[in-house]
Amino acid sequence: MENMVFVKDLVLPSELLEATDKAVKEGKVISRSELIARALRRELAAMKRAEIDAGLAEMLKDPEYHTQVLQMEAEFATAEWEAFQLAESEE
């Protein structure tokens, strides 16, 4: 079970609180806390994905990265061709 921490001063816009209470009342979530935790997890995961995407975008601008990719492709080309031929012969 997760460690739980009580947050005393959480301020939300009234329309979000009303929508949250409606979701609880309709049984879509167990509690306000569950919905807020779920939303925070999603938002934090989105931030992490954006951070990773930004790093990958930087890699695409790096000429050394492109050189390394081309080198790896050349090194594996023979093995890929042999694997393809083997797979074709087994069919």
C-alpha positions in Angstrom: 0.0 0.0 0.0 1.2 3.5 -0.8 2.2 5.9 1.9 -0.5 8.5 2.2 0.0 12.1 3.1 -2.8 14.5 4.1 -2.8 17.8 2.2 -4.5 20.4 4.3 -4.5 23.4 1.9 -5.5 22.2 -1.5 -7.3 25.0 -3.5 -9.3 24.0 -6.5 -11.6 26.0 -8.8 -15.2 25.4 -7.8 -16.3 23.9 -11.1 -13.6 21.2 -10.7 -14.7 20.4 -7.2 -18.3 20.2 -8.3 -17.4 17.9 -11.2 -15.3 15.8 -8.8 -18.1 15.4 -6.4 -20.5 14.5 -9.2 -18.1 11.7 -10.3 -17.9 10.4 -6.8 -21.7 10.5 -6.4 -22.1 8.6 -9.7 -19.7 6.0 -8.6 -17.1 6.7 -11.2 -14.4 7.2 -8.6 -14.3 6.2 -4.9 -13.3 9.6 -3.6 -12.0 13.1 -4.4 -8.6 11.9 -3.4 -8.6 9.0 -5.8 -9.6 11.3 -8.7 -7.0 13.9 -7.8 -4.3 11.3 -7.4 -5.2 9.7 -10.8 -5.1 13.1 -12.5 -1.8 13.9 -11.0 -0.3 10.6 -12.1 -1.5 11.2 -15.7 -0.2 14.7 -15.7 3.2 13.7 -14.3 3.5 10.9 -16.8 2.7 13.3 -19.6 5.4 15.7 -18.4 7.9 12.8 -18.3 6.9 11.8 -21.9 7.3 15.4 -23.0 10.8 15.4 -21.4 11.8 12.2 -23.1 10.4 13.5 -26.4 12.4 16.7 -26.1 15.5 14.7 -25.5 14.9 12.6 -28.6 14.2 15.8 -30.6 17.6 17.1 -29.5 19.2 13.8 -30.6 17.8 14.3 -34.1 19.7 17.6 -34.4 23.0 16.0 -33.4 25.2 15.1 -36.4 27.2 12.7 -34.2 24.1 10.8 -33.4 23.3 10.4 -37.2 26.9 9.2 -37.8 26.5 6.6 -35.1 23.2 5.4 -36.5 24.6 5.0 -40.0 27.6 3.1 -38.6 25.3 0.7 -36.6 23.1 0.2 -39.6 26.2 -0.7 -41.7 27.5 -3.1 -39.0 24.2 -4.9 -38.8 23.2 -4.9 -42.5 24.8 -8.3 -43.2 23.2 -9.9 -40.1 19.8 -8.5 -41.0 20.1 -9.8 -44.5 21.1 -13.3 -43.3 18.2 -13.3 -40.8 15.8 -12.3 -43.6 17.0 -15.1 -45.9 16.8 -17.7 -43.1 13.2 -16.6 -42.3 12.3 -16.8 -46.0 13.8 -20.3 -46.4 11.8 -21.6 -43.4 8.5 -20.6 -44.9 
